[in-house]
Amino acid sequence: MELPKFKYHPDPIKTGAFVKSDKTCESCSTNRGYIYTGSIYCTQNVNSICPWCISDGSAAKKFKATFLSDAPPRIEIKIKKKKI
């Protein structure tokens, strides 16, 4: 089974973003042979997501989750010093 294509991550197996696994995806309830190893940002404790549910957006929708590439940029706060 060929993995879905990720525009900004052309070789997710090589980088370790996805690994072979016999775990069932918590989004689609299917064992597709691979799971995501990166961070999943959501309020629920989600541990096993397949590449297909990340690719089609169903995991993000189901768990109201974001993944590292979707995380908002760091917010910088500038403090203006008051002259006394």
Distance bins in CASP14 RR format, pairs under 12 A and 6 or more apart:
PFRMAT RR
TARGET T0000
AUTHOR 0000-0000-0000
RMODE 2
METHOD distances of the structure
MODEL  1
1 18 0 0 0 0 0 1 0 0 0 0 0
1 20 0 0 0 0 0 1 0 0 0 0 0
1 30 0 0 0 0 0 1 0 0 0 0 0
1 31 0 0 0 0 0 1 0 0 0 0 0
1 32 1 0 0 1 0 0 0 0 0 0 0
1 33 1 0 0 1 0 0 0 0 0 0 0
1 34 0 0 0 0 1 0 0 0 0 0 0
1 50 0 0 0 0 0 1 0 0 0 0 0
1 51 0 0 0 0 1 0 0 0 0 0 0
1 52 0 0 0 0 1 0 0 0 0 0 0
2 13 0 0 0 0 0 1 0 0 0 0 0
2 32 0 0 0 0 0 1 0 0 0 0 0
2 34 0 0 0 0 0 1 0 0 0 0 0
2 51 0 0 0 0 0 1 0 0 0 0 0
2 52 0 0 0 0 0 1 0 0 0 0 0
2 55 0 0 0 0 0 1 0 0 0 0 0
3 9 0 0 0 0 0 1 0 0 0 0 0
3 10 0 0 0 0 0 1 0 0 0 0 0
3 11 0 0 0 0 1 0 0 0 0 0 0
3 12 1 0 0 1 0 0 0 0 0 0 0
3 13 1 0 0 1 0 0 0 0 0 0 0
3 14 0 0 0 0 0 1 0 0 0 0 0
3 16 0 0 0 0 0 1 0 0 0 0 0
3 17 0 0 0 0 0 1 0 0 0 0 0
3 18 1 0 0 1 0 0 0 0 0 0 0
3 19 0 0 0 0 0 1 0 0 0 0 0
3 20 0 0 0 0 0 1 0 0 0 0 0
3 32 0 0 0 0 1 0 0 0 0 0 0
3 33 0 0 0 0 1 0 0 0 0 0 0
3 34 1 0 0 1 0 0 0 0 0 0 0
3 35 0 0 0 0 0 1 0 0 0 0 0
3 36 0 0 0 0 0 1 0 0 0 0 0
3 50 0 0 0 0 1 0 0 0 0 0 0
3 51 1 0 1 0 0 0 0 0 0 0 0
3 52 0 0 0 0 1 0 0 0 0 0 0
3 54 0 0 0 0 0 1 0 0 0 0 0
3 55 0 0 0 0 1 0 0 0 0 0 0
4 10 0 0 0 0 0 1 0 0 0 0 0
4 12 0 0 0 0 1 0 0 0 0 0 0
4 18 0 0 0 0 1 0 0 0 0 0 0
4 32 0 0 0 0 0 1 0 0 0 0 0
4 34 0 0 0 0 0 1 0 0 0 0 0
4 36 0 0 0 0 0 1 0 0 0 0 0
4 50 0 0 0 0 1 0 0 0 0 0 0
4 51 1 0 1 0 0 0 0 0 0 0 0
4 52 1 0 1 0 0 0 0 0 0 0 0
4 53 0 0 0 0 1 0 0 0 0 0 0
4 54 1 0 0 1 0 0 0 0 0 0 0
4 55 1 1 0 0 0 0 0 0 0 0 0
4 56 1 0 0 1 0 0 0 0 0 0 0
4 57 0 0 0 0 0 1 0 0 0 0 0
4 58 0 0 0 0 0 1 0 0 0 0 0
5 11 0 0 0 0 0 1 0 0 0 0 0
5 12 0 0 0 0 1 0 0 0 0 0 0
5 51 0 0 0 0 1 0 0 0 0 0 0
5 52 0 0 0 0 0 1 0 0 0 0 0
5 54 0 0 0 0 0 1 0 0 0 0 0
5 55 1 0 0 1 0 0 0 0 0 0 0
5 56 0 0 0 0 0 1 0 0 0 0 0
6 12 1 0 0 1 0 0 0 0 0 0 0
6 13 0 0 0 0 0 1 0 0 0 0 0
6 15 0 0 0 0 0 1 0 0 0 0 0
6 17 0 0 0 0 1 0 0 0 0 0 0
6 18 0 0 0 0 1 0 0 0 0 0 0
6 36 0 0 0 0 0 1 0 0 0 0 0
6 51 1 0 0 1 0 0 0 0 0 0 0
6 52 0 0 0 0 0 1 0 0 0 0 0
6 54 0 0 0 0 1 0 0 0 0 0 0
6 55 1 0 0 1 0 0 0 0 0 0 0
6 56 0 0 0 0 0 1 0 0 0 0 0
6 57 0 0 0 0 0 1 0 0 0 0 0
6 67 0 0 0 0 0 1 0 0 0 0 0
6 69 0 0 0 0 1 0 0 0 0 0 0
7 55 0 0 0 0 0 1 0 0 0 0 0
7 69 0 0 0 0 1 0 0 0 0 0 0
8 15 0 0 0 0 0 1 0 0 0 0 0
8 17 0 0 0 0 0 1 0 0 0 0 0
8 55 0 0 0 0 0 1 0 0 0 0 0
8 67 0 0 0 0 0 1 0 0 0 0 0
8 68 0 0 0 0 0 1 0 0 0 0 0
8 69 1 0 0 1 0 0 0 0 0 0 0
8 70 0 0 0 0 0 1 0 0 0 0 0
9 15 1 0 0 1 0 0 0 0 0 0 0
9 16 0 0 0 0 0 1 0 0 0 0 0
9 17 1 0 0 1 0 0 0 0 0 0 0
9 18 0 0 0 0 1 0 0 0 0 0 0
9 36 0 0 0 0 0 1 0 0 0 0 0
9 38 0 0 0 0 0 1 0 0 0 0 0
9 51 0 0 0 0 1 0 0 0 0 0 0
9 54 0 0 0 0 1 0 0 0 0 0 0
9 55 0 0 0 0 0 1 0 0 0 0 0
9 67 0 0 0 0 0 1 0 0 0 0 0
9 68 0 0 0 0 1 0 0 0 0 0 0
9 69 1 0 0 1 0 0 0 0 0 0 0
10 17 0 0 0 0 0 1 0 0 0 0 0
11 17 0 0 0 0 1 0 0 0 0 0 0
11 18 0 0 0 0 1 0 0 0 0 0 0
12 18 1 0 1 0 0 0 0 0 0 0 0
12 19 0 0 0 0 1 0 0 0 0 0 0
12 34 0 0 0 0 1 0 0 0 0 0 0
12 35 0 0 0 0 0 1 0 0 0 0 0
12 36 0 0 0 0 1 0 0 0 0 0 0
12 37 0 0 0 0 1 0 0 0 0 0 0
12 38 0 0 0 0 1 0 0 0 0 0 0
12 50 0 0 0 0 0 1 0 0 0 0 0
12 51 1 0 0 1 0 0 0 0 0 0 0
12 54 0 0 0 0 1 0 0 0 0 0 0
12 55 0 0 0 0 0 1 0 0 0 0 0
12 67 0 0 0 0 0 1 0 0 0 0 0
12 68 0 0 0 0 0 1 0 0 0 0 0
12 69 0 0 0 0 0 1 0 0 0 0 0
13 19 1 0 0 1 0 0 0 0 0 0 0
13 20 0 0 0 0 1 0 0 0 0 0 0
13 33 0 0 0 0 0 1 0 0 0 0 0
13 34 0 0 0 0 1 0 0 0 0 0 0
13 35 0 0 0 0 0 1 0 0 0 0 0
13 36 0 0 0 0 0 1 0 0 0 0 0
13 37 0 0 0 0 0 1 0 0 0 0 0
13 51 0 0 0 0 1 0 0 0 0 0 0
15 36 0 0 0 0 0 1 0 0 0 0 0
15 37 0 0 0 0 1 0 0 0 0 0 0
15 38 0 0 0 0 0 1 0 0 0 0 0
15 68 0 0 0 0 0 1 0 0 0 0 0
16 34 0 0 0 0 0 1 0 0 0 0 0
16 35 0 0 0 0 0 1 0 0 0 0 0
16 36 0 0 0 0 1 0 0 0 0 0 0
16 37 1 0 1 0 0 0 0 0 0 0 0
16 38 0 0 0 0 1 0 0 0 0 0 0
16 51 0 0 0 0 0 1 0 0 0 0 0
17 34 0 0 0 0 1 0 0 0 0 0 0
17 35 0 0 0 0 0 1 0 0 0 0 0
17 36 1 0 0 1 0 0 0 0 0 0 0
17 37 1 0 0 1 0 0 0 0 0 0 0
17 38 1 0 0 1 0 0 0 0 0 0 0
17 39 0 0 0 0 0 1 0 0 0 0 0
17 40 0 0 0 0 0 1 0 0 0 0 0
17 49 0 0 0 0 0 1 0 0 0 0 0
17 51 0 0 0 0 1 0 0 0 0 0 0
17 54 0 0 0 0 1 0 0 0 0 0 0
17 55 0 0 0 0 0 1 0 0 0 0 0
17 67 0 0 0 0 1 0 0 0 0 0 0
17 68 0 0 0 0 1 0 0 0 0 0 0
17 69 0 0 0 0 1 0 0 0 0 0 0
18 25 0 0 0 0 0 1 0 0 0 0 0
18 32 0 0 0 0 0 1 0 0 0 0 0
18 33 0 0 0 0 1 0 0 0 0 0 0
18 34 1 0 1 0 0 0 0 0 0 0 0
18 35 1 0 0 1 0 0 0 0 0 0 0
18 36 1 0 1 0 0 0 0 0 0 0 0
18 37 1 0 0 1 0 0 0 0 0 0 0
18 38 0 0 0 0 1 0 0 0 0 0 0
18 48 0 0 0 0 0 1 0 0 0 0 0
18 49 0 0 0 0 1 0 0 0 0 0 0
18 50 0 0 0 0 1 0 0 0 0 0 0
18 51 1 0 1 0 0 0 0 0 0 0 0
18 52 0 0 0 0 0 1 0 0 0 0 0
18 53 0 0 0 0 0 1 0 0 0 0 0
18 54 0 0 0 0 1 0 0 0 0 0 0
18 55 0 0 0 0 0 1 0 0 0 0 0
18 67 0 0 0 0 0 1 0 0 0 0 0
19 33 0 0 0 0 1 0 0 0 0 0 0
19 34 1 0 0 1 0 0 0 0 0 0 0
19 35 1 0 0 1 0 0 0 0 0 0 0
19 36 0 0 0 0 1 0 0 0 0 0 0
19 37 1 0 1 0 0 0 0 0 0 0 0
19 38 0 0 0 0 0 1 0 0 0 0 0
19 48 0 0 0 0 0 1 0 0 0 0 0
19 49 0 0 0 0 0 1 0 0 0 0 0
19 50 0 0 0 0 0 1 0 0 0 0 0
19 51 0 0 0 0 0 1 0 0 0 0 0
20 31 0 0 0 0 0 1 0 0 0 0 0
20 32 0 0 0 0 0 1 0 0 0 0 0
20 33 1 0 1 0 0 0 0 0 0 0 0
20 34 1 0 0 1 0 0 0 0 0 0 0
20 35 0 0 0 0 1 0 0 0 0 0 0
20 37 0 0 0 0 0 1 0 0 0 0 0
20 50 0 0 0 0 0 1 0 0 0 0 0
20 51 0 0 0 0 0 1 0 0 0 0 0
21 31 0 0 0 0 1 0 0 0 0 0 0
21 32 0 0 0 0 1 0 0 0 0 0 0
21 33 1 0 1 0 0 0 0 0 0 0 0
21 34 1 0 0 1 0 0 0 0 0 0 0
21 35 1 0 1 0 0 0 0 0 0 0 0
21 36 0 0 0 0 1 0 0 0 0 0 0
21 37 0 0 0 0 1 0 0 0 0 0 0
21 47 0 0 0 0 0 1 0 0 0 0 0
21 48 1 0 0 1 0 0 0 0 0 0 0
21 49 0 0 0 0 0 1 0 0 0 0 0
21 50 0 0 0 0 1 0 0 0 0 0 0
21 51 0 0 0 0 0 1 0 0 0 0 0
22 30 0 0 0 0 0 1 0 0 0 0 0
22 31 1 0 0 1 0 0 0 0 0 0 0
22 32 0 0 0 0 0 1 0 0 0 0 0
22 33 1 0 0 1 0 0 0 0 0 0 0
22 34 0 0 0 0 0 1 0 0 0 0 0
22 35 0 0 0 0 1 0 0 0 0 0 0
22 48 0 0 0 0 0 1 0 0 0 0 0
22 50 0 0 0 0 0 1 0 0 0 0 0
23 29 0 0 0 0 0 1 0 0 0 0 0
23 30 0 0 0 0 0 1 0 0 0 0 0
23 31 1 0 0 1 0 0 0 0 0 0 0
23 32 0 0 0 0 1 0 0 0 0 0 0
23 33 0 0 0 0 1 0 0 0 0 0 0
23 34 0 0 0 0 1 0 0 0 0 0 0
23 35 1 0 1 0 0 0 0 0 0 0 0
23 36 0 0 0 0 0 1 0 0 0 0 0
23 37 0 0 0 0 0 1 0 0 0 0 0
23 46 0 0 0 0 0 1 0 0 0 0 0
23 47 1 0 0 1 0 0 0 0 0 0 0
23 48 1 0 1 0 0 0 0 0 0 0 0
23 49 0 0 0 0 1 0 0 0 0 0 0
23 50 0 0 0 0 1 0 0 0 0 0 0
24 30 1 0 0 1 0 0 0 0 0 0 0
24 31 1 0 1 0 0 0 0 0 0 0 0
24 32 0 0 0 0 1 0 0 0 0 0 0
24 33 0 0 0 0 1 0 0 0 0 0 0
24 34 0 0 0 0 0 1 0 0 0 0 0
24 35 0 0 0 0 1 0 0 0 0 0 0
24 47 0 0 0 0 0 1 0 0 0 0 0
24 48 1 0 0 1 0 0 0 0 0 0 0
24 49 0 0 0 0 0 1 0 0 0 0 0
24 50 0 0 0 0 1 0 0 0 0 0 0
24 53 0 0 0 0 0 1 0 0 0 0 0
25 31 1 0 0 1 0 0 0 0 0 0 0
25 32 1 0 0 1 0 0 0 0 0 0 0
25 33 0 0 0 0 1 0 0 0 0 0 0
25 34 0 0 0 0 1 0 0 0 0 0 0
25 35 1 0 0 1 0 0 0 0 0 0 0
25 36 0 0 0 0 1 0 0 0 0 0 0
25 40 0 0 0 0 0 1 0 0 0 0 0
25 46 0 0 0 0 1 0 0 0 0 0 0
25 47 0 0 0 0 0 1 0 0 0 0 0
25 48 1 0 1 0 0 0 0 0 0 0 0
25 49 1 0 1 0 0 0 0 0 0 0 0
25 50 1 1 0 0 0 0 0 0 0 0 0
25 51 0 0 0 0 1 0 0 0 0 0 0
25 52 1 0 0 1 0 0 0 0 0 0 0
25 53 1 0 1 0 0 0 0 0 0 0 0
25 54 0 0 0 0 1 0 0 0 0 0 0
25 55 0 0 0 0 0 1 0 0 0 0 0
25 56 0 0 0 0 0 1 0 0 0 0 0
25 58 0 0 0 0 1 0 0 0 0 0 0
25 59 1 0 0 1 0 0 0 0 0 0 0
25 62 0 0 0 0 0 1 0 0 0 0 0
25 63 0 0 0 0 0 1 0 0 0 0 0
26 35 0 0 0 0 1 0 0 0 0 0 0
26 36 0 0 0 0 0 1 0 0 0 0 0
26 40 0 0 0 0 1 0 0 0 0 0 0
26 42 0 0 0 0 0 1 0 0 0 0 0
26 44 0 0 0 0 1 0 0 0 0 0 0
26 45 0 0 0 0 1 0 0 0 0 0 0
26 46 1 0 1 0 0 0 0 0 0 0 0
26 47 1 0 0 1 0 0 0 0 0 0 0
26 48 1 0 1 0 0 0 0 0 0 0 0
26 49 1 0 0 1 0 0 0 0 0 0 0
26 50 0 0 0 0 1 0 0 0 0 0 0
26 53 0 0 0 0 1 0 0 0 0 0 0
26 54 0 0 0 0 0 1 0 0 0 0 0
26 58 0 0 0 0 0 1 0 0 0 0 0
26 59 0 0 0 0 1 0 0 0 0 0 0
26 62 0 0 0 0 1 0 0 0 0 0 0
26 63 0 0 0 0 1 0 0 0 0 0 0
26 65 0 0 0 0 0 1 0 0 0 0 0
27 35 0 0 0 0 0 1 0 0 0 0 0
27 36 0 0 0 0 0 1 0 0 0 0 0
27 40 0 0 0 0 0 1 0 0 0 0 0
27 42 0 0 0 0 0 1 0 0 0 0 0
27 44 0 0 0 0 0 1 0 0 0 0 0
27 46 1 0 0 1 0 0 0 0 0 0 0
27 47 0 0 0 0 0 1 0 0 0 0 0
27 48 0 0 0 0 1 0 0 0 0 0 0
27 49 1 0 1 0 0 0 0 0 0 0 0
27 50 1 0 0 1 0 0 0 0 0 0 0
27 51 0 0 0 0 0 1 0 0 0 0 0
27 52 0 0 0 0 1 0 0 0 0 0 0
27 53 1 1 0 0 0 0 0 0 0 0 0
27 54 0 0 0 0 1 0 0 0 0 0 0
27 55 0 0 0 0 0 1 0 0 0 0 0
27 56 0 0 0 0 1 0 0 0 0 0 0
27 57 0 0 0 0 1 0 0 0 0 0 0
27 58 1 0 1 0 0 0 0 0 0 0 0
27 59 1 0 1 0 0 0 0 0 0 0 0
27 60 0 0 0 0 1 0 0 0 0 0 0
27 61 0 0 0 0 1 0 0 0 0 0 0
27 62 1 0 1 0 0 0 0 0 0 0 0
27 63 1 0 0 1 0 0 0 0 0 0 0
27 64 0 0 0 0 0 1 0 0 0 0 0
27 65 0 0 0 0 1 0 0 0 0 0 0
28 35 0 0 0 0 0 1 0 0 0 0 0
28 48 0 0 0 0 0 1 0 0 0 0 0
28 49 0 0 0 0 1 0 0 0 0 0 0
28 50 1 0 0 1 0 0 0 0 0 0 0
28 51 0 0 0 0 0 1 0 0 0 0 0
28 52 1 0 0 1 0 0 0 0 0 0 0
28 53 1 0 1 0 0 0 0 0 0 0 0
28 54 0 0 0 0 0 1 0 0 0 0 0
28 55 0 0 0 0 0 1 0 0 0 0 0
28 56 0 0 0 0 1 0 0 0 0 0 0
28 57 0 0 0 0 0 1 0 0 0 0 0
28 58 1 0 0 1 0 0 0 0 0 0 0
28 59 0 0 0 0 1 0 0 0 0 0 0
28 61 0 0 0 0 0 1 0 0 0 0 0
28 62 0 0 0 0 1 0 0 0 0 0 0
28 63 0 0 0 0 0 1 0 0 0 0 0
29 48 0 0 0 0 0 1 0 0 0 0 0
29 49 0 0 0 0 0 1 0 0 0 0 0
29 50 0 0 0 0 0 1 0 0 0 0 0
29 53 0 0 0 0 0 1 0 0 0 0 0
29 58 0 0 0 0 0 1 0 0 0 0 0
29 59 0 0 0 0 0 1 0 0 0 0 0
29 62 0 0 0 0 0 1 0 0 0 0 0
30 48 0 0 0 0 0 1 0 0 0 0 0
30 49 0 0 0 0 0 1 0 0 0 0 0
30 50 1 0 0 1 0 0 0 0 0 0 0
30 51 0 0 0 0 0 1 0 0 0 0 0
30 52 0 0 0 0 1 0 0 0 0 0 0
30 53 0 0 0 0 1 0 0 0 0 0 0
30 58 0 0 0 0 0 1 0 0 0 0 0
30 59 0 0 0 0 0 1 0 0 0 0 0
31 48 0 0 0 0 1 0 0 0 0 0 0
31 50 0 0 0 0 1 0 0 0 0 0 0
31 52 0 0 0 0 0 1 0 0 0 0 0
32 48 0 0 0 0 0 1 0 0 0 0 0
32 49 0 0 0 0 0 1 0 0 0 0 0
32 50 1 0 1 0 0 0 0 0 0 0 0
32 51 1 0 0 1 0 0 0 0 0 0 0
32 52 1 0 0 1 0 0 0 0 0 0 0
32 53 0 0 0 0 1 0 0 0 0 0 0
32 54 0 0 0 0 0 1 0 0 0 0 0
32 55 0 0 0 0 0 1 0 0 0 0 0
33 48 0 0 0 0 0 1 0 0 0 0 0
33 50 1 0 0 1 0 0 0 0 0 0 0
33 51 0 0 0 0 1 0 0 0 0 0 0
33 52 0 0 0 0 0 1 0 0 0 0 0
34 48 0 0 0 0 0 1 0 0 0 0 0
34 49 0 0 0 0 1 0 0 0 0 0 0
34 50 1 0 0 1 0 0 0 0 0 0 0
34 51 1 0 1 0 0 0 0 0 0 0 0
34 52 0 0 0 0 1 0 0 0 0 0 0
34 53 0 0 0 0 0 1 0 0 0 0 0
34 54 0 0 0 0 0 1 0 0 0 0 0
34 55 0 0 0 0 0 1 0 0 0 0 0
35 46 0 0 0 0 0 1 0 0 0 0 0
35 47 0 0 0 0 1 0 0 0 0 0 0
35 48 1 0 1 0 0 0 0 0 0 0 0
35 49 1 0 0 1 0 0 0 0 0 0 0
35 50 1 0 0 1 0 0 0 0 0 0 0
35 51 0 0 0 0 1 0 0 0 0 0 0
35 52 0 0 0 0 0 1 0 0 0 0 0
35 53 0 0 0 0 0 1 0 0 0 0 0
35 54 0 0 0 0 0 1 0 0 0 0 0
35 59 0 0 0 0 0 1 0 0 0 0 0
36 46 0 0 0 0 1 0 0 0 0 0 0
36 47 0 0 0 0 1 0 0 0 0 0 0
36 48 1 0 0 1 0 0 0 0 0 0 0
36 49 1 0 1 0 0 0 0 0 0 0 0
36 50 1 0 0 1 0 0 0 0 0 0 0
36 51 1 0 0 1 0 0 0 0 0 0 0
36 52 0 0 0 0 0 1 0 0 0 0 0
36 53 0 0 0 0 1 0 0 0 0 0 0
36 54 1 0 1 0 0 0 0 0 0 0 0
36 55 0 0 0 0 0 1 0 0 0 0 0
36 59 0 0 0 0 1 0 0 0 0 0 0
36 60 0 0 0 0 0 1 0 0 0 0 0
36 65 0 0 0 0 0 1 0 0 0 0 0
36 67 1 0 0 1 0 0 0 0 0 0 0
36 68 0 0 0 0 0 1 0 0 0 0 0
36 69 0 0 0 0 0 1 0 0 0 0 0
37 47 0 0 0 0 0 1 0 0 0 0 0
37 48 0 0 0 0 0 1 0 0 0 0 0
37 49 0 0 0 0 1 0 0 0 0 0 0
37 50 0 0 0 0 0 1 0 0 0 0 0
37 51 0 0 0 0 0 1 0 0 0 0 0
37 54 0 0 0 0 0 1 0 0 0 0 0
37 67 0 0 0 0 0 1 0 0 0 0 0
37 68 0 0 0 0 0 1 0 0 0 0 0
38 46 0 0 0 0 0 1 0 0 0 0 0
38 47 0 0 0 0 0 1 0 0 0 0 0
38 48 0 0 0 0 0 1 0 0 0 0 0
38 49 0 0 0 0 1 0 0 0 0 0 0
38 51 0 0 0 0 0 1 0 0 0 0 0
38 54 0 0 0 0 1 0 0 0 0 0 0
38 65 0 0 0 0 0 1 0 0 0 0 0
38 66 0 0 0 0 0 1 0 0 0 0 0
38 67 1 0 0 1 0 0 0 0 0 0 0
38 68 1 0 0 1 0 0 0 0 0 0 0
38 69 0 0 0 0 0 1 0 0 0 0 0
38 71 0 0 0 0 0 1 0 0 0 0 0
39 46 0 0 0 0 0 1 0 0 0 0 0
39 47 0 0 0 0 0 1 0 0 0 0 0
39 49 0 0 0 0 0 1 0 0 0 0 0
39 54 0 0 0 0 0 1 0 0 0 0 0
39 65 0 0 0 0 1 0 0 0 0 0 0
39 66 0 0 0 0 1 0 0 0 0 0 0
39 67 1 0 0 1 0 0 0 0 0 0 0
39 68 1 0 1 0 0 0 0 0 0 0 0
39 69 0 0 0 0 0 1 0 0 0 0 0
39 70 0 0 0 0 0 1 0 0 0 0 0
39 71 0 0 0 0 1 0 0 0 0 0 0
40 46 1 0 1 0 0 0 0 0 0 0 0
40 47 0 0 0 0 1 0 0 0 0 0 0
40 48 0 0 0 0 1 0 0 0 0 0 0
40 49 1 0 0 1 0 0 0 0 0 0 0
40 53 0 0 0 0 0 1 0 0 0 0 0
40 54 0 0 0 0 1 0 0 0 0 0 0
40 59 1 0 0 1 0 0 0 0 0 0 0
40 60 0 0 0 0 1 0 0 0 0 0 0
40 62 0 0 0 0 0 1 0 0 0 0 0
40 63 1 0 0 1 0 0 0 0 0 0 0
40 64 0 0 0 0 0 1 0 0 0 0 0
40 65 1 0 1 0 0 0 0 0 0 0 0
40 66 0 0 0 0 1 0 0 0 0 0 0
40 67 1 0 0 1 0 0 0 0 0 0 0
40 68 0 0 0 0 1 0 0 0 0 0 0
40 69 0 0 0 0 0 1 0 0 0 0 0
40 70 0 0 0 0 0 1 0 0 0 0 0
40 71 0 0 0 0 0 1 0 0 0 0 0
41 49 0 0 0 0 0 1 0 0 0 0 0
41 59 0 0 0 0 0 1 0 0 0 0 0
41 60 0 0 0 0 1 0 0 0 0 0 0
41 63 0 0 0 0 1 0 0 0 0 0 0
41 64 0 0 0 0 1 0 0 0 0 0 0
41 65 1 0 0 1 0 0 0 0 0 0 0
41 66 1 0 1 0 0 0 0 0 0 0 0
41 67 1 0 0 1 0 0 0 0 0 0 0
41 68 0 0 0 0 1 0 0 0 0 0 0
41 69 0 0 0 0 0 1 0 0 0 0 0
41 70 0 0 0 0 1 0 0 0 0 0 0
41 71 1 0 0 1 0 0 0 0 0 0 0
41 72 0 0 0 0 1 0 0 0 0 0 0
42 49 0 0 0 0 0 1 0 0 0 0 0
42 59 0 0 0 0 1 0 0 0 0 0 0
42 60 0 0 0 0 1 0 0 0 0 0 0
42 61 0 0 0 0 0 1 0 0 0 0 0
42 62 0 0 0 0 1 0 0 0 0 0 0
42 63 1 0 1 0 0 0 0 0 0 0 0
42 64 1 0 1 0 0 0 0 0 0 0 0
42 65 1 1 0 0 0 0 0 0 0 0 0
42 66 1 0 0 1 0 0 0 0 0 0 0
42 67 0 0 0 0 1 0 0 0 0 0 0
42 70 0 0 0 0 0 1 0 0 0 0 0
42 71 0 0 0 0 0 1 0 0 0 0 0
43 63 0 0 0 0 1 0 0 0 0 0 0
43 64 1 0 0 1 0 0 0 0 0 0 0
43 65 0 0 0 0 1 0 0 0 0 0 0
43 66 0 0 0 0 0 1 0 0 0 0 0
44 59 0 0 0 0 0 1 0 0 0 0 0
44 62 0 0 0 0 1 0 0 0 0 0 0
44 63 1 0 1 0 0 0 0 0 0 0 0
44 64 0 0 0 0 1 0 0 0 0 0 0
44 65 0 0 0 0 1 0 0 0 0 0 0
45 63 0 0 0 0 1 0 0 0 0 0 0
45 65 0 0 0 0 0 1 0 0 0 0 0
46 53 0 0 0 0 0 1 0 0 0 0 0
46 54 0 0 0 0 0 1 0 0 0 0 0
46 59 1 0 0 1 0 0 0 0 0 0 0
46 60 0 0 0 0 0 1 0 0 0 0 0
46 62 0 0 0 0 1 0 0 0 0 0 0
46 63 1 0 1 0 0 0 0 0 0 0 0
46 64 0 0 0 0 0 1 0 0 0 0 0
46 65 1 0 0 1 0 0 0 0 0 0 0
46 66 0 0 0 0 0 1 0 0 0 0 0
46 67 0 0 0 0 0 1 0 0 0 0 0
47 59 0 0 0 0 0 1 0 0 0 0 0
47 63 0 0 0 0 0 1 0 0 0 0 0
47 65 0 0 0 0 0 1 0 0 0 0 0
48 54 0 0 0 0 0 1 0 0 0 0 0
48 59 0 0 0 0 0 1 0 0 0 0 0
48 63 0 0 0 0 0 1 0 0 0 0 0
49 55 0 0 0 0 0 1 0 0 0 0 0
49 56 0 0 0 0 0 1 0 0 0 0 0
49 57 0 0 0 0 0 1 0 0 0 0 0
49 58 0 0 0 0 1 0 0 0 0 0 0
49 59 1 0 1 0 0 0 0 0 0 0 0
49 60 0 0 0 0 1 0 0 0 0 0 0
49 62 0 0 0 0 1 0 0 0 0 0 0
49 63 0 0 0 0 1 0 0 0 0 0 0
49 65 0 0 0 0 1 0 0 0 0 0 0
49 67 0 0 0 0 1 0 0 0 0 0 0
50 56 0 0 0 0 0 1 0 0 0 0 0
50 57 0 0 0 0 0 1 0 0 0 0 0
50 58 0 0 0 0 1 0 0 0 0 0 0
50 59 0 0 0 0 1 0 0 0 0 0 0
51 57 0 0 0 0 0 1 0 0 0 0 0
51 58 0 0 0 0 0 1 0 0 0 0 0
51 59 0 0 0 0 1 0 0 0 0 0 0
51 67 0 0 0 0 0 1 0 0 0 0 0
52 58 0 0 0 0 1 0 0 0 0 0 0
52 59 0 0 0 0 1 0 0 0 0 0 0
53 59 1 1 0 0 0 0 0 0 0 0 0
53 60 0 0 0 0 1 0 0 0 0 0 0
53 61 0 0 0 0 1 0 0 0 0 0 0
53 62 1 0 0 1 0 0 0 0 0 0 0
53 63 0 0 0 0 1 0 0 0 0 0 0
53 65 0 0 0 0 1 0 0 0 0 0 0
53 67 0 0 0 0 0 1 0 0 0 0 0
54 60 1 0 0 1 0 0 0 0 0 0 0
54 61 0 0 0 0 0 1 0 0 0 0 0
54 62 0 0 0 0 0 1 0 0 0 0 0
54 63 0 0 0 0 0 1 0 0 0 0 0
54 65 0 0 0 0 1 0 0 0 0 0 0
54 66 0 0 0 0 0 1 0 0 0 0 0
54 67 1 0 0 1 0 0 0 0 0 0 0
54 68 0 0 0 0 0 1 0 0 0 0 0
54 69 0 0 0 0 1 0 0 0 0 0 0
54 70 0 0 0 0 1 0 0 0 0 0 0
55 67 0 0 0 0 0 1 0 0 0 0 0
56 62 0 0 0 0 0 1 0 0 0 0 0
57 63 0 0 0 0 0 1 0 0 0 0 0
57 64 0 0 0 0 0 1 0 0 0 0 0
57 65 0 0 0 0 1 0 0 0 0 0 0
57 66 0 0 0 0 0 1 0 0 0 0 0
57 67 0 0 0 0 1 0 0 0 0 0 0
57 70 0 0 0 0 0 1 0 0 0 0 0
58 65 0 0 0 0 0 1 0 0 0 0 0
59 65 1 0 0 1 0 0 0 0 0 0 0
59 66 0 0 0 0 0 1 0 0 0 0 0
59 67 0 0 0 0 1 0 0 0 0 0 0
59 70 0 0 0 0 0 1 0 0 0 0 0
60 66 1 0 0 1 0 0 0 0 0 0 0
60 67 1 0 0 1 0 0 0 0 0 0 0
60 69 0 0 0 0 0 1 0 0 0 0 0
60 70 1 0 0 1 0 0 0 0 0 0 0
64 70 0 0 0 0 0 1 0 0 0 0 0
65 71 0 0 0 0 0 1 0 0 0 0 0
66 72 0 0 0 0 1 0 0 0 0 0 0
END
